[in-house]
Each structure stands twice: as structure tokens, then as C-alpha cells.
């Protein structure tokens, strides 16, 4: 099979299209012929040598999500017949023509979507769903702040929170991305290019008015997050594009009785991933079939353009997802 291989840590030029042995599905696994995948920031960090693959995933083949067809089934696998159109997330190895996955972690593809559109769903919508409802327990009528609203996870969170009856406040350093987010239903937009975003948010929503924050940025956004949160508010840290260190005023945490949660999908156990997959398949996948949710695809590349795709994602100028197809 063809696969994208990280030949050494470095820039996009270290990625090569190579031939690798086709994997065989093991006990309880299915093999998926991948038609499309998508890029994530984890792929950039893995390429640079800063984010190694978890045990059991290829060390040198990146890729966290896929859409394709079941090509073969392993011993004891009964959930997905050959030919099933499926999608899902993996710890790595999805930037290849074939991948073997635990059948319990596989998701059904929405019936009306192309492989390219389906490939833009798993990582960002699973992350957003898990953060909003399993970590932050967002409820109807609450006010939710989503940082980096123009990212893949941000656009997914906006849609999920909006259809559940939450009021969404979204941030970005790009006015263009905020305008595009408004087309997805964002009403309250904040430009974080200037440091007074928390003060401007208070002018919009009121003091101590945000019930939940999805932080996809990290770094120095922490003080502002604590400032705007309501008593017993919840903060979920998902991304660290602005850095992994910040000073914290523990007095605010105590006075407001705040909950601070960190989360990552890649490091979870197979049991945790399977439980999330089943819940997502039941509660969220049907919303794509009914057009209540839609993947946001900025651009589609061929896998032969992998280096260019990495460079585009690293530019921070994309809105939604970059998709790769064979």
C-alpha cells in the first residue's frame, strides 16, 4: 500500500510517499481502505518530532482520522461487513491506503456525504462533542465561549452548541474567520488580536457571565478565561497553540469554585474510545443526515500534495479542515 512516511523530524520536505506492507486485521479488527483523511495539528507536531505516536500506532505514518470502506475483517469481528462505508479516529497511520482498527471504535459514515466531507468529521466533531457535553456538561440556555472559532474543532463546537440551545461567543485573531463563522450561526464574535478581549466580552455578556469555556489556544488566554467565567463555571483546555504555560490566580478559582479540565482523545484507552464512538454514532451522526450539522472543508489536496498541505495548515490561515484524498 502507499503511505505518507515521516523520514526524519523536520519540515514538510521530510514527508515521502512510500510503499509499505498492507496490514492484516487482527482479532476484533477491521481493515479500512482509506479514500480520504484530514490534517490535524498533531500531524505537524509529530512530523517535527514533538508528538510521538502512542503505543500500537505506526511511529512514522501520521494521520488521525479516515473515511473509507471496510476491506477485510479479522477473527471475531462482526459489526462491519466488507463494503461498509465508515469513518473514525486512530492513534496514527491514517495517511495511508489501508489501516486496521478496532471494530468498536469505527463510526458509520453519514449516508449523503462524500468521503472527502466525511473525513473532515471524526477528529473535530468527536473532540467538540466530548468537550461540550461529556466534560463541560453544557446545557440549554448556557453561555459558551469557544476560542479559535475558525479552527476545525471550533467550527464543530459552534454548530453543536448552537443546535443544543447554548449561546456561543467565539474568538479569533482573524476578522475574516469571524465573518465566516457568522455564516455558520455565530452571533457574538470577538477579535483576540488585541489583549482586551475579556473586557470586551464582559461588555457583551456581562460580568462573570460565561458558564463554560472551550480553550483551543492555551497560553496567556488563561487569566481572561478565569475572569469571564461565572461562579461554578467550567473551563476545558483542549489545545495549546499559544503555549503550554501560564500563571494562574488560584484565588479566583477558589472564590468562583471553578472547574478546570484537560482533555485529549489520542491518549485514551480503547474502552474509552469505543464508548465515545458508540455515543457519537447514536447522538450525532444522524444530525449530518438531517443537515443540522455539516463538515467545514477549506480545501482538498491529493496525498501527493502532502507537503503543501502541511505548509498551508501551519500558516494558520485556514477555516475548518484540510482534507487529503487518494
VMD Tcl script that draws the C-alpha trace (Angstrom):
set ca {
  {0.00 0.00 0.00}
  {1.01 3.63 -0.37}
  {1.66 5.61 2.80}
  {2.93 9.03 3.84}
  {6.12 8.46 5.83}
  {7.99 10.83 8.15}
  {11.57 10.09 7.14}
  {13.10 12.22 9.93}
  {11.99 15.11 12.15}
  {11.74 18.36 10.23}
  {9.72 20.47 7.85}
  {7.20 19.40 5.20}
  {10.05 18.22 2.96}
  {10.70 15.20 5.24}
  {7.36 13.64 4.19}
  {7.61 10.99 1.49}
  {5.09 8.82 -0.34}
  {6.39 5.26 0.07}
  {5.25 1.67 -0.36}
  {4.58 -0.21 2.88}
  {3.25 -3.72 3.58}
  {-0.54 -3.92 3.67}
  {-1.63 -4.59 7.28}
  {-3.78 -7.59 8.18}
  {-6.68 -7.18 10.63}
  {-6.27 -8.91 13.97}
  {-8.77 -10.18 16.50}
  {-11.80 -7.89 16.63}
  {-10.38 -5.58 13.98}
  {-11.44 -4.43 10.53}
  {-9.24 -3.18 7.73}
  {-10.41 0.03 6.10}
  {-9.47 1.05 2.58}
  {-9.00 4.75 3.14}
  {-10.45 7.03 0.50}
  {-9.85 10.31 2.33}
  {-8.27 11.59 5.52}
  {-7.68 15.03 7.01}
  {-4.88 17.04 8.57}
  {-4.63 17.96 12.24}
  {-2.09 19.99 14.17}
  {-0.96 16.79 15.84}
  {0.33 15.69 12.43}
  {2.52 18.79 12.24}
  {3.91 18.19 15.73}
  {4.53 14.51 15.01}
  {6.39 15.43 11.81}
  {8.63 17.77 13.81}
  {9.38 15.09 16.39}
  {7.40 16.74 19.19}
  {4.37 14.43 19.43}
  {5.21 10.73 19.16}
  {2.53 8.22 18.22}
  {1.03 6.20 21.09}
  {1.94 2.52 21.54}
  {0.36 0.34 18.87}
  {0.31 3.06 16.19}
  {2.93 3.46 13.44}
  {5.73 5.73 14.60}
  {6.39 7.16 11.15}
  {2.97 7.22 9.42}
  {0.86 10.15 10.65}
  {-2.88 10.64 10.30}
  {-5.57 10.60 12.98}
  {-8.81 10.20 11.01}
  {-10.16 8.40 7.99}
  {-13.16 7.79 5.77}
  {-13.40 4.74 3.54}
  {-14.76 1.23 3.11}
  {-14.26 -1.91 5.15}
  {-11.92 -4.06 3.07}
  {-11.41 -7.10 5.32}
  {-12.43 -8.32 8.77}
  {-10.38 -10.09 11.41}
  {-11.28 -13.06 13.56}
  {-14.27 -12.38 15.79}
  {-15.20 -9.15 14.03}
  {-18.96 -8.99 13.34}
  {-20.00 -5.35 13.47}
  {-18.98 -4.11 9.99}
  {-19.42 -6.27 6.85}
  {-16.98 -5.86 3.97}
  {-18.07 -2.88 1.90}
  {-19.42 -0.82 4.84}
  {-18.80 2.91 4.44}
  {-17.14 4.01 7.66}
  {-15.11 6.75 9.32}
  {-13.26 7.17 12.58}
  {-10.17 8.24 14.50}
  {-6.95 6.34 15.19}
  {-3.77 6.99 17.14}
  {-1.88 7.27 13.84}
  {-1.43 5.62 10.48}
  {-4.44 7.11 8.65}
  {-2.31 8.79 5.99}
  {-2.08 5.51 4.13}
  {-4.24 3.50 1.77}
  {-5.12 0.94 4.48}
  {-5.50 0.98 8.24}
  {-6.59 -1.70 10.74}
  {-8.80 -0.53 13.59}
  {-10.77 -1.97 16.49}
  {-14.29 -2.53 15.19}
  {-15.80 -0.91 18.31}
  {-14.12 2.42 17.50}
  {-15.50 2.60 13.95}
  {-18.27 5.07 13.05}
  {-20.84 4.81 10.27}
  {-20.47 7.40 7.54}
  {-23.41 9.76 7.07}
  {-25.29 8.40 4.07}
  {-25.34 11.51 1.88}
  {-21.74 12.65 2.37}
  {-18.73 12.12 0.15}
  {-15.59 10.50 1.53}
  {-13.90 13.91 1.47}
  {-16.61 15.50 3.61}
  {-16.80 12.52 5.96}
  {-13.03 12.65 6.52}
  {-13.47 16.14 7.99}
  {-15.80 14.89 10.74}
  {-14.22 12.39 13.18}
  {-11.42 14.21 14.97}
  {-13.02 17.63 15.29}
  {-16.63 16.66 15.93}
  {-15.70 13.90 18.38}
  {-13.41 16.34 20.21}
  {-16.03 19.09 20.28}
  {-18.83 16.73 21.32}
  {-16.76 15.19 24.10}
  {-15.62 18.60 25.39}
  {-19.04 20.27 25.30}
  {-21.20 17.51 26.69}
  {-19.04 14.90 28.43}
  {-16.51 17.26 30.02}
  {-18.26 20.64 30.32}
  {-21.84 19.32 30.59}
  {-23.18 22.28 28.58}
  {-26.93 22.75 28.90}
  {-29.63 24.65 27.04}
  {-29.56 28.39 27.75}
  {-25.95 28.50 28.92}
  {-23.34 30.89 27.52}
  {-20.32 29.15 25.99}
  {-17.03 30.74 24.93}
  {-15.11 28.94 22.16}
  {-11.60 30.15 21.42}
  {-10.25 29.71 17.86}
  {-13.77 29.51 16.46}
  {-12.42 29.24 12.89}
  {-10.46 26.05 13.56}
  {-11.79 22.59 12.76}
  {-12.79 21.93 16.37}
  {-14.07 25.49 16.71}
  {-16.43 25.26 13.75}
  {-17.67 21.88 15.02}
  {-18.23 23.22 18.54}
  {-20.11 26.23 17.20}
  {-22.56 24.03 15.34}
  {-23.04 21.53 18.17}
  {-23.53 24.20 20.84}
  {-25.90 26.24 18.69}
  {-28.27 23.38 17.90}
  {-28.37 22.40 21.59}
  {-29.64 25.83 22.61}
  {-26.47 27.37 24.02}
  {-25.40 30.95 23.26}
  {-21.95 30.88 21.65}
  {-19.26 33.54 21.93}
  {-16.40 32.88 19.51}
  {-12.90 34.31 19.25}
  {-10.29 34.55 16.54}
  {-7.37 36.77 15.62}
  {-8.80 37.00 12.08}
  {-11.78 39.16 11.17}
  {-12.22 37.05 8.03}
  {-12.58 33.88 10.09}
  {-15.07 35.59 12.40}
  {-17.13 36.66 9.38}
  {-17.10 33.10 8.04}
  {-18.11 31.78 11.46}
  {-21.11 34.11 11.38}
  {-22.25 32.25 8.27}
  {-22.37 29.13 10.47}
  {-24.56 30.92 13.01}
  {-22.09 32.74 15.28}
  {-23.66 35.92 16.66}
  {-21.16 37.10 19.26}
  {-17.69 37.46 17.69}
  {-14.54 38.71 19.40}
  {-11.21 39.60 17.77}
  {-8.41 38.47 20.08}
  {-5.69 40.29 18.15}
  {-5.83 42.88 20.95}
  {-5.34 41.80 24.58}
  {-8.56 43.32 25.98}
  {-10.84 40.55 24.68}
  {-12.04 39.60 28.18}
  {-13.12 43.17 28.90}
  {-14.97 43.35 25.58}
  {-16.62 40.01 26.28}
  {-17.87 41.36 29.61}
  {-19.38 44.33 27.76}
  {-21.31 41.86 25.58}
  {-22.31 39.19 28.08}
  {-21.97 40.82 31.47}
  {-19.56 40.27 34.34}
  {-18.90 36.66 35.37}
  {-21.43 35.54 32.76}
  {-19.81 32.64 30.86}
  {-20.83 29.21 32.04}
  {-18.29 27.17 30.02}
  {-15.10 27.84 28.05}
  {-13.61 25.62 25.34}
  {-9.99 26.76 25.10}
  {-8.25 25.55 21.93}
  {-5.38 28.04 22.37}
  {-3.90 27.83 25.87}
  {-1.00 30.06 26.86}
  {-1.87 33.52 28.12}
  {-5.61 33.08 27.49}
  {-5.96 31.51 30.94}
  {-6.30 34.74 33.02}
  {-9.04 36.03 30.71}
  {-10.85 32.70 30.85}
  {-10.92 32.76 34.65}
  {-12.06 36.38 34.64}
  {-15.12 35.87 32.44}
  {-16.31 32.58 33.95}
  {-19.41 32.57 36.12}
  {-19.37 31.10 39.63}
  {-19.07 27.31 39.29}
  {-18.05 27.85 35.68}
  {-16.14 25.20 33.75}
  {-13.01 25.50 31.63}
  {-11.88 22.74 29.27}
  {-8.36 23.06 27.83}
  {-8.07 21.22 24.51}
  {-5.32 22.94 22.51}
  {-2.03 24.70 23.28}
  {-1.20 26.60 20.10}
  {-0.32 29.69 22.18}
  {1.88 27.69 24.56}
  {1.57 25.29 27.46}
  {2.43 27.66 30.32}
  {0.52 30.44 32.03}
  {0.23 31.92 35.50}
  {-2.95 31.06 37.38}
  {-4.67 33.09 40.08}
  {-5.82 30.33 42.41}
  {-7.78 32.87 44.42}
  {-10.22 33.28 41.52}
  {-10.51 29.50 41.20}
  {-11.40 29.23 44.87}
  {-13.77 32.21 45.06}
  {-15.73 31.19 41.98}
  {-15.47 27.44 42.71}
  {-14.29 26.84 39.14}
  {-13.71 23.51 37.43}
  {-10.62 23.27 35.15}
  {-10.45 20.21 32.90}
  {-7.80 18.99 30.50}
  {-8.65 16.55 27.73}
  {-7.12 14.67 24.80}
  {-8.56 11.87 22.69}
  {-5.34 10.33 21.42}
  {-4.13 9.06 24.80}
  {-7.40 7.43 25.90}
  {-7.84 3.72 26.36}
  {-9.59 1.60 23.69}
  {-12.53 1.17 26.07}
  {-12.93 4.94 26.45}
  {-12.68 5.49 22.70}
  {-15.21 2.76 21.98}
  {-17.72 4.22 24.45}
  {-17.36 7.68 22.89}
  {-17.72 6.24 19.37}
  {-20.97 4.44 20.20}
  {-22.46 7.50 21.88}
  {-21.41 9.75 18.99}
  {-22.82 7.33 16.40}
  {-26.19 7.35 18.11}
  {-26.49 11.02 19.04}
  {-24.52 13.00 16.44}
  {-24.12 11.09 13.15}
  {-27.90 11.31 12.40}
  {-27.63 15.11 12.58}
  {-25.43 15.08 9.47}
  {-28.04 13.05 7.62}
  {-30.71 15.61 8.56}
  {-28.47 18.57 7.54}
  {-28.41 20.01 11.05}
  {-24.61 19.64 11.08}
  {-22.12 19.86 8.26}
  {-18.35 19.39 8.00}
  {-16.42 22.53 7.10}
  {-13.79 21.82 4.44}
  {-11.42 24.60 3.46}
  {-9.55 22.71 0.75}
  {-8.95 19.20 -0.60}
  {-5.45 18.01 -1.54}
  {-4.21 14.80 -3.07}
  {-1.85 12.79 -0.86}
  {0.87 13.60 -3.37}
  {0.50 17.24 -2.19}
  {1.09 16.35 1.47}
  {3.97 18.79 1.92}
  {1.94 21.68 0.55}
  {-1.00 20.72 2.78}
  {1.24 20.78 5.87}
  {2.55 24.21 4.93}
  {-0.98 25.56 4.44}
  {-2.14 24.25 7.82}
  {0.92 25.71 9.54}
  {0.08 29.14 8.10}
  {-2.90 29.44 10.50}
  {-4.95 30.93 7.69}
  {-7.35 28.03 7.18}
  {-11.01 27.92 8.19}
  {-12.25 24.47 9.09}
  {-10.46 21.40 7.77}
  {-7.87 20.47 5.17}
  {-8.71 17.11 3.60}
  {-6.45 14.61 1.81}
  {-7.67 12.07 -0.73}
  {-6.18 9.21 -2.72}
}
mol new
graphics top color blue
foreach p $ca { graphics top sphere $p radius 0.5 }
foreach p [lrange $ca 0 end-1] q [lrange $ca 1 end] { graphics top cylinder $p $q radius 0.2 }
display resetview
